[in-house]
Amino acid sequence: MMNSSARIRISVSISIILLMAVWQIPTPLFGQDSLPAIEKRLSKFSDAKRIEMLNELSKQYRSNNRDRAMTFARRALALSYKIGNKHGEALAHKNIGIVQFFTGAMDSALASYKQAQALFTQLKDIQGQSSCYNNIGLVQQEIGNYDEALANYQRSVDCDYKLGDELGVASTLDNIIAVYKYRGEYALALKFSHQALAINTKYNNTYGIMAQCNALGVLYEAQNQYDDALIQYEKALKLARQLNDIRNTALYLHNIGVSYFKKGDNSTALDFMNQALPMSQEIGDKAEVAFILNSIASVYEEQGNPTKANELYFQSLKLSEELDDKRKIAQTLTNIGANLLAENNIVKAIEYFEQSLDIAESIDAKEEAMTNFQNLSLSYASMKDFKKASSYMDSYARISKMLNLGPEGFGSSDSISTGSLTAFLASDISSRKSMKAQNEGFIRLWFILFICSSLVSAVLLFFLLRKK
């Protein structure tokens, strides 16, 4: 089992951005043909057909060869401009955005998706609109704007209902699950996961089933049910390998490694993580590379090699900062702090925990906030400041109780009916906005009261001094 330094470390996060249910890799258009062979075949078709095929080729290569995927998408875009093919243009913008997302260019991805969205709206293409709303939500989710992410997911689901597209609803549910998991609302995440799995199983959708096996693994792991998590991850990994999906193969290998790390099997954990790292590096998946480096660093820290751990933590932090991924930045700052605390550099550790806590609270990341409260409590206890230690431990206990579903709650397979999903999301988003506005109002009120009381005190002091 892990020692005490491991227990105070942040849980190494698991990415459950479940893209592939929406962005499925189609049956290979040209199989394993070489580029010259592909070019020869493309030359036989009309411009309109070539645009369609170039967009399909971009889809085919996006999980395994990002540069080639981007090249095909840009060629589709240029040809669409040339002949005025708006639908081909919209698809090309979307495909470009997906590659930009995968490579961490979030601002560029958002701009590409919005261009595609505008064109799909102009064309009254509801399916295209649904896909773009979903993808815009993913960008907002990745940078920590969870309310904006949910709002876009709601729009996507609305479009899918209009089309009667249950699989579209299921694929967006995948991403909704991620948001509620990040917020520590495991009961809702689990209900949505069971609902999505039922839909994907109904239609024998391999990508959707794979994604939901991973999602269930993540939720089991969050509740410290590591053996159950490993069963689900192994199922997902088997499907990813069958599909020759490098991105998700790397993701699931990493997730398996993290579960073994949390079980205390560091050797097996490193083996899986070291299999995952070169795969993610090969396809330029910066976000997952940052995750894996963070995880490997945690293993080195556990093995008593803080120097190597810190080197990897800072590599991970640099990548997350480049991506403006606030949640991952918070996680890595916490890990650096835990490493410093283990070396008895308490003051510096507290600085990192406080930085991480500020970010976690700003994006409503409950798991990350809870871990920082625990670490701050331990830090101040080490300094014999038991008043602050007790205060932070109270905050830790409050969130821990909130996140603890218990076996009965976690085992529930109840789901929110599909007909009420958009109403639920609309209500949830509205409630959060109202609460945020109320909190901001209280802050303004206290600020005004503080200013007024300060002015009154100043006036009284002035008259008292004058009287003397």
C-alpha positions as CSV (number, residue, x, y, z in Angstrom):
1,M,0.0,0.0,0.0
2,M,1.0,3.6,-0.4
3,N,2.9,5.4,2.3
4,S,1.7,8.7,3.9
5,S,3.4,10.9,1.3
6,A,1.3,9.2,-1.4
7,R,-1.9,9.6,0.5
8,I,-1.5,13.4,0.7
9,R,-0.7,13.7,-3.0
10,I,-3.4,14.6,-5.3
11,S,-5.2,11.8,-7.1
12,V,-3.6,11.5,-10.5
13,S,-6.3,12.7,-12.8
14,I,-7.8,10.5,-15.5
15,S,-8.9,12.1,-18.7
16,I,-12.4,11.2,-19.7
17,I,-12.9,13.5,-22.6
18,L,-14.7,10.9,-24.6
19,L,-14.3,12.2,-28.1
20,M,-14.4,9.1,-30.2
21,A,-18.1,8.5,-29.9
22,V,-18.7,11.6,-31.9
23,W,-15.5,11.6,-33.9
24,Q,-15.5,8.0,-34.9
25,I,-12.9,6.7,-37.3
26,P,-14.8,5.5,-40.4
27,T,-14.0,2.4,-42.3
28,P,-10.7,3.2,-43.9
29,L,-11.3,4.9,-47.2
30,F,-8.1,3.7,-48.9
31,G,-7.0,1.0,-46.4
32,Q,-3.2,1.0,-46.1
33,D,-2.6,2.8,-49.4
34,S,0.5,4.9,-49.8
35,L,0.1,8.7,-50.4
36,P,0.9,8.4,-54.1
37,A,-1.7,5.7,-54.5
38,I,-4.2,7.9,-52.6
39,E,-3.4,10.9,-54.9
40,K,-3.8,8.7,-58.0
41,R,-7.3,7.6,-56.9
42,L,-8.4,11.1,-55.8
43,S,-7.5,12.5,-59.3
44,K,-10.1,10.3,-60.9
45,F,-13.1,12.1,-59.2
46,S,-14.9,15.4,-59.6
47,D,-14.1,18.3,-57.3
48,A,-17.2,17.8,-55.2
49,K,-16.4,14.1,-54.7
50,R,-12.8,14.9,-53.9
51,I,-13.9,17.3,-51.2
52,E,-16.0,14.6,-49.6
53,M,-13.1,12.1,-49.8
54,L,-10.5,14.5,-48.4
55,N,-12.7,15.2,-45.4
56,E,-13.2,11.5,-44.9
57,L,-9.4,11.0,-45.1
58,S,-8.9,13.7,-42.5
59,K,-11.3,11.7,-40.2
60,Q,-9.4,8.5,-40.9
61,Y,-6.0,9.8,-40.0
62,R,-6.9,12.1,-37.0
63,S,-6.2,9.5,-34.3
64,N,-2.9,8.2,-35.8
65,N,-1.3,10.9,-38.0
66,R,-2.3,14.4,-37.1
67,D,-0.2,16.1,-39.7
68,R,-1.7,14.1,-42.5
69,A,-5.2,14.7,-41.1
70,M,-4.6,18.4,-41.1
71,T,-3.2,18.4,-44.6
72,F,-6.3,16.6,-46.0
73,A,-8.7,18.9,-44.1
74,R,-7.0,22.0,-45.4
75,R,-7.0,20.7,-49.0
76,A,-10.8,20.0,-48.6
77,L,-11.2,23.6,-47.3
78,A,-9.3,25.1,-50.2
79,L,-11.2,23.1,-52.8
80,S,-14.5,24.0,-51.2
81,Y,-13.7,27.7,-51.4
82,K,-12.7,27.3,-55.0
83,I,-16.0,25.8,-56.1
84,G,-18.3,27.3,-53.5
85,N,-19.1,24.1,-51.7
86,K,-20.5,25.3,-48.3
87,H,-21.1,21.9,-46.8
88,G,-17.6,20.7,-47.7
89,E,-16.2,24.0,-46.2
90,A,-18.1,23.5,-43.0
91,L,-16.9,19.9,-42.6
92,A,-13.3,21.0,-43.3
93,H,-13.4,23.7,-40.7
94,K,-14.8,21.2,-38.2
95,N,-12.1,18.6,-39.1
96,I,-9.4,21.3,-38.8
97,G,-10.8,22.2,-35.3
98,I,-10.6,18.6,-34.2
99,V,-6.9,18.3,-35.1
100,Q,-6.2,21.6,-33.4
101,F,-8.0,20.4,-30.3
102,F,-6.0,17.2,-30.2
103,T,-2.7,19.2,-30.5
104,G,-3.7,21.7,-27.8
105,A,-4.4,24.7,-29.9
106,M,-7.6,25.5,-28.0
107,D,-8.2,29.1,-29.3
108,S,-7.7,28.0,-32.9
109,A,-10.0,25.0,-32.4
110,L,-12.7,27.2,-30.9
111,A,-12.5,29.6,-33.9
112,S,-12.6,26.7,-36.4
113,Y,-15.7,25.2,-34.7
114,K,-17.5,28.5,-34.6
115,Q,-16.8,28.9,-38.4
116,A,-18.2,25.5,-39.0
117,Q,-21.2,26.1,-36.7
118,A,-22.1,29.3,-38.6
119,L,-22.0,27.5,-41.9
120,F,-24.0,24.5,-40.7
121,T,-26.6,26.9,-39.3
122,Q,-26.8,28.7,-42.6
123,L,-27.3,25.3,-44.3
124,K,-29.9,24.3,-41.8
125,D,-27.8,21.2,-41.1
126,I,-28.9,20.1,-37.7
127,Q,-26.6,17.2,-37.4
128,G,-23.6,19.5,-38.2
129,Q,-24.8,22.0,-35.6
130,S,-25.1,19.3,-33.0
131,S,-21.5,18.1,-33.6
132,C,-20.1,21.7,-33.4
133,Y,-22.0,22.5,-30.2
134,N,-20.5,19.3,-28.7
135,N,-17.0,20.2,-29.9
136,I,-17.3,23.8,-28.6
137,G,-18.4,22.4,-25.3
138,L,-15.3,20.2,-25.2
139,V,-13.0,23.2,-25.6
140,Q,-14.8,25.0,-22.9
141,Q,-14.6,21.9,-20.7
142,E,-10.9,21.5,-21.3
143,I,-10.1,25.1,-20.2
144,G,-12.3,24.8,-17.1
145,N,-15.4,26.7,-18.2
146,Y,-17.8,24.0,-17.1
147,D,-21.0,26.1,-17.2
148,E,-20.3,27.1,-20.8
149,A,-19.4,23.5,-21.6
150,L,-22.8,22.2,-20.3
151,A,-24.7,25.0,-22.1
152,N,-23.2,23.8,-25.4
153,Y,-23.8,20.2,-24.6
154,Q,-27.4,21.1,-23.9
155,R,-27.7,22.7,-27.4
156,S,-26.1,19.6,-28.9
157,V,-28.6,17.3,-27.2
158,D,-31.5,19.6,-28.3
159,C,-30.4,19.1,-31.9
160,D,-30.1,15.3,-31.5
161,Y,-33.6,15.2,-30.1
162,K,-34.9,17.0,-33.2
163,L,-33.3,14.3,-35.4
164,G,-34.3,11.4,-33.2
165,D,-30.6,10.6,-32.9
166,E,-30.1,8.5,-29.8
167,L,-26.5,7.8,-30.5
168,G,-25.8,11.5,-30.8
169,V,-27.4,12.0,-27.4
170,A,-25.2,9.2,-26.0
171,S,-22.0,10.7,-27.4
172,T,-22.8,14.0,-25.8
173,L,-23.7,12.3,-22.5
174,D,-20.1,11.0,-22.5
175,N,-18.8,14.6,-22.2
176,I,-21.5,15.6,-19.7
177,I,-20.3,12.7,-17.5
178,A,-16.8,14.2,-17.5
179,V,-18.1,17.6,-16.3
180,Y,-20.0,16.1,-13.4
181,K,-17.1,13.8,-12.5
182,Y,-14.8,16.8,-12.4
183,R,-17.2,18.6,-10.1
184,G,-17.3,15.6,-7.8
185,E,-21.0,14.8,-8.6
186,Y,-20.5,11.1,-9.0
187,A,-24.1,10.0,-8.6
188,L,-25.1,12.1,-11.6
189,A,-22.1,11.0,-13.6
190,L,-22.9,7.4,-12.9
191,K,-26.6,7.7,-13.9
192,F,-25.6,9.4,-17.2
193,S,-23.0,6.7,-17.8
194,H,-25.5,3.9,-17.4
195,Q,-27.9,5.7,-19.7
196,A,-25.2,6.2,-22.4
197,L,-24.0,2.6,-22.1
198,A,-27.6,1.3,-22.6
199,I,-28.0,3.4,-25.8
200,N,-24.6,2.3,-27.3
201,T,-25.3,-1.3,-26.5
202,K,-28.7,-1.1,-28.1
203,Y,-27.1,0.0,-31.4
204,N,-23.9,-2.1,-31.0
205,N,-21.8,1.1,-31.2
206,T,-18.3,-0.1,-30.5
207,Y,-16.8,3.3,-29.9
208,G,-19.5,4.3,-27.5
209,I,-19.3,1.1,-25.6
210,M,-15.5,1.5,-25.3
211,A,-15.9,5.1,-24.1
212,Q,-18.4,4.1,-21.5
213,C,-16.3,1.2,-20.2
214,N,-13.6,3.9,-19.6
215,A,-16.0,6.3,-18.0
216,L,-17.2,3.6,-15.6
217,G,-13.6,2.8,-14.8
218,V,-12.9,6.4,-13.9
219,L,-16.0,6.5,-11.7
220,Y,-15.1,3.3,-9.9
221,E,-11.5,4.6,-9.4
222,A,-12.9,7.8,-7.9
223,Q,-14.6,5.7,-5.3
224,N,-11.4,3.7,-4.6
225,Q,-12.8,0.6,-6.2
226,Y,-9.6,-0.2,-8.1
227,D,-10.3,-3.8,-9.1
228,D,-13.6,-2.9,-10.6
229,A,-12.0,0.1,-12.4
230,L,-9.3,-2.2,-13.9
231,I,-11.9,-4.6,-15.3
232,Q,-13.6,-1.7,-17.1
233,Y,-10.3,-0.2,-18.4
234,E,-9.2,-3.6,-19.7
235,K,-12.4,-3.9,-21.7
236,A,-11.9,-0.4,-23.1
237,L,-8.3,-1.2,-24.0
238,K,-9.2,-4.4,-25.8
239,L,-11.7,-2.5,-28.0
240,A,-9.2,0.3,-28.7
241,R,-6.6,-2.1,-29.9
242,Q,-9.1,-3.9,-32.1
243,L,-9.9,-0.5,-33.7
244,N,-6.2,0.4,-34.0
245,D,-7.1,3.6,-32.1
246,I,-3.7,4.9,-30.9
247,R,-5.0,7.8,-28.9
248,N,-7.4,5.8,-26.8
249,T,-5.0,2.9,-26.5
250,A,-2.6,5.3,-24.8
251,L,-5.3,6.8,-22.7
252,Y,-6.5,3.4,-21.4
253,L,-2.9,2.1,-20.8
254,H,-2.3,5.2,-18.7
255,N,-5.6,4.8,-16.8
256,I,-4.6,1.2,-16.0
257,G,-1.2,2.3,-14.8
258,V,-2.8,4.9,-12.4
259,S,-5.1,2.3,-10.9
260,Y,-2.1,0.0,-10.2
261,F,-0.3,3.0,-8.7
262,K,-3.2,3.6,-6.4
263,K,-3.2,-0.1,-5.4
264,G,0.5,0.3,-4.5
265,D,1.9,-1.7,-7.4
266,N,4.5,0.8,-8.6
267,S,6.4,-1.5,-10.9
268,T,3.3,-2.5,-12.9
269,A,2.1,1.1,-12.9
270,L,5.3,2.3,-14.5
271,D,5.2,-0.4,-17.1
272,F,1.8,0.7,-18.3
273,M,2.6,4.4,-18.1
274,N,5.8,3.9,-20.1
275,Q,3.8,2.1,-22.8
276,A,1.4,5.0,-23.0
277,L,3.8,7.9,-23.1
278,P,5.5,7.3,-26.5
279,M,2.1,6.6,-28.1
280,S,0.8,10.0,-27.0
281,Q,4.0,11.7,-28.0
282,E,3.9,10.1,-31.4
283,I,0.5,11.6,-32.2
284,G,1.2,15.0,-30.6
285,D,-1.4,14.6,-27.8
286,K,0.0,17.3,-25.5
287,A,-2.8,17.0,-22.9
288,E,-2.4,13.3,-22.4
289,V,1.4,13.6,-22.4
290,A,1.1,16.1,-19.6
291,F,-1.2,13.7,-17.7
292,I,1.2,10.8,-18.2
293,L,4.3,12.8,-17.1
294,N,2.4,13.8,-14.0
295,S,1.6,10.2,-13.2
296,I,5.1,8.9,-13.8
297,A,6.4,11.7,-11.5
298,S,4.1,10.5,-8.8
299,V,5.5,7.0,-9.0
300,Y,9.1,8.3,-8.8
301,E,8.1,10.4,-5.8
302,E,6.6,7.3,-4.1
303,Q,9.8,5.4,-4.8
304,G,11.8,8.1,-3.0
305,N,13.2,9.9,-6.0
306,P,12.0,13.5,-5.5
307,T,14.5,15.1,-7.9
308,K,13.3,13.0,-10.9
309,A,9.7,13.5,-9.8
310,N,10.1,17.3,-9.7
311,E,11.7,17.3,-13.1
312,L,8.7,15.5,-14.6
313,Y,6.2,17.6,-12.7
314,F,7.6,20.8,-14.2
315,Q,7.6,19.3,-17.7
316,S,3.9,18.4,-17.2
317,L,3.2,21.9,-15.8
318,K,4.8,23.6,-18.8
319,L,2.6,21.6,-21.2
320,S,-0.6,22.3,-19.2
321,E,0.2,26.0,-19.1
322,E,0.7,26.0,-22.8
323,L,-2.8,24.4,-23.1
324,D,-4.3,26.8,-20.5
325,D,-5.7,23.7,-18.9
326,K,-6.6,25.0,-15.4
327,R,-7.6,21.7,-13.8
328,K,-4.4,20.0,-14.8
329,I,-2.3,23.1,-13.8
330,A,-4.0,22.8,-10.3
331,Q,-3.3,19.1,-10.1
332,T,0.4,19.5,-11.0
333,L,0.9,22.4,-8.6
334,T,-0.5,20.2,-5.8
335,N,1.8,17.4,-6.7
336,I,4.8,19.7,-6.7
337,G,3.7,21.0,-3.3
338,A,3.3,17.5,-1.9
339,N,6.8,16.7,-3.1
340,L,8.2,19.7,-1.3
341,L,6.2,18.8,1.8
342,A,7.8,15.3,1.8
343,E,11.2,17.1,1.8
344,N,10.1,19.2,4.8
345,N,10.1,22.4,2.7
346,I,6.8,23.4,4.3
347,V,6.6,27.1,3.5
348,K,7.3,26.6,-0.2
349,A,4.8,23.7,-0.3
350,I,2.1,25.9,1.2
351,E,2.7,28.4,-1.6
352,Y,2.0,25.7,-4.3
353,F,-1.0,24.3,-2.4
354,E,-2.6,27.8,-2.2
355,Q,-2.0,28.5,-5.9
356,S,-3.6,25.2,-6.7
357,L,-6.5,25.8,-4.4
358,D,-7.2,29.3,-5.9
359,I,-7.4,27.7,-9.4
360,A,-9.5,24.7,-8.2
361,E,-12.1,26.9,-6.5
362,S,-12.3,29.2,-9.6
363,I,-13.4,26.3,-11.8
364,D,-15.4,24.4,-9.2
365,A,-13.0,21.4,-9.2
366,K,-14.1,19.8,-5.9
367,E,-11.6,16.9,-5.9
368,E,-8.7,19.2,-6.4
369,A,-9.9,21.7,-3.8
370,M,-10.5,18.8,-1.3
371,T,-6.9,17.5,-1.7
372,N,-5.5,21.0,-1.3
373,F,-7.5,21.5,1.9
374,Q,-6.0,18.2,3.3
375,N,-2.5,19.1,2.3
376,L,-2.8,22.6,3.8
377,S,-4.1,21.1,7.0
378,L,-1.1,18.7,7.2
379,S,1.3,21.6,6.4
380,Y,0.1,23.9,9.1
381,A,-0.1,21.0,11.6
382,S,3.6,20.4,10.9
383,M,4.2,24.1,11.7
384,K,2.2,23.6,14.9
385,D,-0.4,26.1,13.7
386,F,-3.3,23.9,14.8
387,K,-5.9,26.6,14.4
388,K,-5.3,26.9,10.6
389,A,-4.8,23.1,10.4
390,S,-8.2,22.5,12.0
391,S,-9.9,25.1,9.7
392,Y,-8.5,23.5,6.5
393,M,-9.4,20.0,7.8
394,D,-13.0,21.1,8.3
395,S,-13.1,22.3,4.7
396,Y,-11.6,19.0,3.6
397,A,-14.2,17.0,5.6
398,R,-17.1,19.1,4.2
399,I,-16.2,18.3,0.6
400,S,-15.2,14.7,1.3
401,K,-18.7,14.1,2.8
402,M,-20.2,15.8,-0.3
403,L,-18.3,13.5,-2.7
404,N,-18.8,10.3,-0.7
405,L,-21.8,8.5,-2.3
406,G,-21.5,5.3,-0.3
407,P,-22.0,1.8,-1.8
408,E,-25.7,2.1,-2.2
409,G,-25.7,5.4,-4.0
410,F,-22.8,4.4,-6.2
411,G,-24.4,1.1,-7.2
412,S,-27.6,2.8,-8.5
413,S,-28.3,2.4,-12.2
414,D,-31.2,4.8,-12.3
415,S,-31.1,7.2,-15.2
416,I,-32.6,10.5,-16.1
417,S,-35.1,9.9,-18.9
418,T,-34.0,11.1,-22.3
419,G,-37.0,13.4,-22.6
420,S,-36.1,15.3,-19.5
421,L,-32.3,15.6,-20.1
422,T,-32.3,19.0,-21.7
423,A,-34.7,20.3,-19.1
424,F,-32.4,19.0,-16.4
425,L,-29.3,20.6,-17.9
426,A,-31.1,23.9,-18.4
427,S,-32.3,23.9,-14.8
428,D,-28.8,22.9,-13.5
429,I,-27.0,25.6,-15.5
430,S,-29.6,28.3,-14.4
431,S,-29.2,27.2,-10.8
432,R,-25.4,27.5,-10.9
433,K,-25.6,30.9,-12.6
434,S,-28.0,32.2,-10.0
435,M,-25.8,30.9,-7.2
436,K,-22.8,32.5,-8.8
437,A,-24.6,35.8,-9.1
438,Q,-25.8,35.6,-5.5
439,N,-22.3,35.0,-4.3
440,E,-21.0,37.9,-6.3
441,G,-23.8,40.0,-4.8
442,F,-22.8,39.1,-1.3
443,I,-19.1,39.9,-2.0
444,R,-20.1,43.4,-3.4
445,L,-22.4,44.0,-0.4
446,W,-19.6,43.0,2.1
447,F,-17.2,45.3,0.2
448,I,-19.6,48.2,0.4
449,L,-20.2,47.6,4.1
450,F,-16.4,47.4,4.7
451,I,-15.9,50.7,2.9
452,C,-18.7,52.4,4.7
453,S,-17.5,51.1,8.1
454,S,-14.0,52.3,7.3
455,L,-15.3,55.7,6.4
456,V,-17.3,56.0,9.6
457,S,-14.3,54.8,11.7
458,A,-12.1,57.4,9.9
459,V,-14.6,60.2,10.6
460,L,-15.0,59.2,14.2
461,L,-11.3,59.1,14.7
462,F,-10.9,62.5,13.0
463,F,-13.4,64.1,15.5
464,L,-11.9,62.3,18.5
465,L,-8.4,63.6,17.6
466,R,-9.8,67.1,16.9
467,K,-11.6,67.1,20.2
468,K,-8.3,66.3,22.0
